[in-house]
Amino acid sequence: MASTTAAQQRLRDLALLRRVRDRIDREYAEPLNVQALAREVGMSAGHLSRTFRAAYGEPPYSYLMTRRVERAMTLLRRGDLSVTEVCFAVGFSSLGTFSSRFAELVGMPPSQYRAQQADWADGIPPCMARRVTRPVRNREATPGGRALL
């Protein structure tokens, strides 16, 4: 009986986590914070962060930053917006924070990325370009997919 109840609770938690992840995916450019996301699904911010990390490999705030940087990479490859315009279009309110997060995830500043990627994805379907260019956190980019601590 206890294992059935625990399994049911886990399924409910996973459904709530999907709601949070889907909201981040939809509203990445909006001002979002973990406390508000947790309140929306009836969890504490700490519990949301722990369970989200267990389910998706990173806490909600990091997931949000990754989504914003992914979108910024796409906009920078397009080339029709300045770095500052891209920064604000993806939800950052500070160019310095944007540049720091971008460099942390991608390994180079946004302006350098734009210069190097200008023609790189020509002819590649957008779905494949997204998959190939998805930013990877340093601990994820290890031989054999294992994090080295």
C-alpha positions as CSV (number, residue, x, y, z in Angstrom):
1,M,0.0,0.0,0.0
2,A,2.8,2.5,0.9
3,S,4.6,1.8,-2.3
4,T,1.5,2.4,-4.3
5,T,0.9,5.7,-2.6
6,A,4.5,6.7,-3.1
7,A,4.3,5.8,-6.8
8,Q,1.0,7.8,-7.2
9,Q,2.7,10.8,-5.5
10,R,5.7,10.5,-7.8
11,L,3.4,10.5,-10.9
12,R,1.6,13.6,-9.5
13,D,4.9,15.3,-8.9
14,L,6.1,14.5,-12.5
15,A,2.9,15.9,-13.9
16,L,3.5,19.1,-11.9
17,L,7.1,19.2,-13.1
18,R,6.0,18.9,-16.7
19,R,3.7,21.9,-16.2
20,V,6.6,23.9,-14.8
21,R,8.9,22.8,-17.6
22,D,6.3,23.6,-20.3
23,R,5.7,27.0,-18.8
24,I,9.4,27.8,-18.9
25,D,9.6,26.6,-22.5
26,R,6.6,28.8,-23.5
27,E,7.4,31.9,-21.4
28,Y,11.2,31.8,-21.4
29,A,11.3,35.5,-22.3
30,E,9.0,36.6,-19.5
31,P,10.3,37.4,-16.0
32,L,10.0,34.0,-14.2
33,N,11.3,33.0,-10.8
34,V,11.4,29.7,-9.0
35,Q,9.3,30.9,-6.1
36,A,6.4,31.9,-8.4
37,L,6.7,28.7,-10.4
38,A,6.7,26.6,-7.2
39,R,3.7,28.5,-5.8
40,E,1.8,27.8,-9.0
41,V,2.1,24.0,-8.5
42,G,1.8,24.0,-4.7
43,M,5.4,23.2,-3.9
44,S,8.1,24.9,-1.9
45,A,10.8,26.5,-4.0
46,G,13.4,24.0,-2.5
47,H,11.2,21.0,-3.2
48,L,10.6,22.1,-6.8
49,S,14.3,22.7,-7.4
50,R,15.2,19.3,-6.0
51,T,12.6,17.3,-7.8
52,F,13.1,19.3,-11.1
53,R,16.8,18.5,-10.9
54,A,16.1,14.8,-10.3
55,A,13.7,14.6,-13.2
56,Y,15.5,16.9,-15.8
57,G,19.1,17.0,-14.7
58,E,19.3,20.7,-13.8
59,P,17.3,23.0,-11.5
60,P,14.5,25.2,-12.9
61,Y,16.6,28.4,-13.0
62,S,19.4,26.7,-14.9
63,Y,16.8,25.2,-17.3
64,L,15.4,28.6,-17.9
65,M,18.8,30.1,-18.6
66,T,19.6,27.2,-21.0
67,R,16.3,27.9,-22.9
68,R,17.1,31.6,-23.1
69,V,20.6,30.9,-24.4
70,E,19.3,28.4,-26.9
71,R,16.9,30.9,-28.3
72,A,19.6,33.6,-28.3
73,M,21.9,31.3,-30.3
74,T,19.2,30.9,-33.0
75,L,18.6,34.7,-33.2
76,L,22.3,35.4,-33.4
77,R,22.7,32.8,-36.2
78,R,19.9,34.6,-38.1
79,G,22.0,37.8,-37.9
80,D,19.2,40.4,-38.2
81,L,19.3,41.6,-34.6
82,S,22.1,43.1,-32.6
83,V,23.5,41.3,-29.5
84,T,21.7,43.8,-27.3
85,E,18.4,43.3,-29.1
86,V,18.8,39.5,-28.8
87,C,19.6,39.9,-25.1
88,F,16.3,41.6,-24.4
89,A,14.3,39.5,-26.8
90,V,15.1,36.3,-24.9
91,G,14.3,37.7,-21.5
92,F,17.5,39.0,-20.0
93,S,17.4,42.5,-18.5
94,S,21.1,43.0,-18.4
95,L,23.6,42.8,-21.3
96,G,26.4,41.8,-18.8
97,T,24.4,39.0,-17.3
98,F,23.4,37.8,-20.8
99,S,27.0,37.8,-22.0
100,S,28.2,36.0,-18.9
101,R,25.6,33.3,-19.1
102,F,26.0,32.9,-22.8
103,A,29.8,32.5,-22.5
104,E,29.4,30.1,-19.6
105,L,27.1,27.8,-21.6
106,V,28.5,28.2,-25.1
107,G,32.1,28.8,-24.4
108,M,32.4,32.2,-26.1
109,P,30.8,35.6,-25.9
110,P,27.6,36.2,-28.1
111,S,29.4,38.6,-30.5
112,Q,32.1,36.0,-31.2
113,Y,29.5,33.3,-31.6
114,R,27.6,35.4,-34.1
115,A,30.8,36.0,-36.2
116,Q,31.7,32.3,-36.2
117,Q,28.2,30.9,-36.8
118,A,27.0,33.4,-39.5
119,D,26.9,30.8,-42.3
120,W,27.4,27.6,-40.4
121,A,23.8,26.4,-40.4
122,D,22.9,27.3,-44.0
123,G,21.1,24.3,-45.5
124,I,20.6,22.4,-42.3
125,P,16.9,21.9,-41.2
126,P,16.1,24.1,-38.2
127,C,15.2,21.0,-36.1
128,M,18.7,19.5,-36.7
129,A,20.5,22.8,-36.2
130,R,18.8,23.1,-32.7
131,R,19.9,19.7,-31.7
132,V,23.5,20.1,-32.8
133,T,23.9,23.6,-31.4
134,R,22.1,23.1,-28.0
135,P,24.3,24.6,-25.3
136,V,25.8,22.0,-23.0
137,R,26.9,22.7,-19.4
138,N,30.5,21.8,-18.6
139,R,29.6,18.8,-16.4
140,E,27.5,17.4,-19.2
141,A,30.3,17.6,-21.8
142,T,32.4,14.8,-20.5
143,P,33.7,11.6,-22.2
144,G,31.1,8.9,-22.1
145,G,28.4,11.2,-20.8
146,R,29.6,10.8,-17.2
147,A,30.0,13.9,-15.1
148,L,33.5,14.2,-13.6
149,L,33.5,15.6,-10.1
